Amino acid sequence: MKRFERMAAMILGAALLSAAVVAADDEVDTGPALKATQAWLAQVDAGKYGQSWDDAAALFQGAMPKDKWERSLVSVRTPLGSVVARKMYQAKYMKELPNAPAGEYVVIEYQTSFENRPLSVETVTPMRQKDGSWKVAGYYIR
């Protein structure tokens, strides 16, 4: 049960980040979304969990209160140890995701090696904001 709670705590989650894609568009420049994601991941890697929540999309913030996000990351990320290597292997632009409002998303998957878990997949989903910027709307580790 505890493991389930930890994984559930990483939400916006499985629903937003599942591979069940509805629409894609290869003509969109995903560079700004990737840049925003890298900055956000740097905060998470540095243990700045509260700041990562502050800088996330409103959709993300509405899914989980800040204090719960911080506790969840402490319980999930701390046992993994530091990031040893992270390599992006997929980024897909989407206009629709299961159980998420219509919008513009980029589902980004990284092969990540942590000190205590050499093979993981991190899925980070930034969402385009009304002002055109990108903010993370979902994060999941498997």
CORBEL-V849758 format. One record per run of one state. SS is the DSSP state (a for helix, b for strand, c for the rest). FROM is the first residue (numbers start at 0). TO is the last residue. If there is no record, write none. Layout:
ss->SS from->FROM to->TO
ss->SS from->FROM to->TO
This chain:
ss->c from->0 to->0
ss->a from->1 to->8
ss->c from->9 to->11
ss->a from->12 to->16
ss->c from->17 to->19
ss->b from->20 to->20
ss->c from->21 to->22
ss->b from->23 to->23
ss->c from->24 to->29
ss->a from->30 to->44
ss->c from->45 to->47
ss->a from->48 to->53
ss->c from->54 to->56
ss->a from->57 to->62
ss->c from->63 to->64
ss->a from->65 to->79
ss->c from->80 to->81
ss->b from->82 to->93
ss->c from->94 to->95
ss->b from->96 to->96
ss->c from->97 to->103
ss->b from->104 to->113
ss->c from->114 to->115
ss->b from->116 to->127
ss->c from->128 to->132
ss->b from->133 to->140
ss->c from->141 to->141
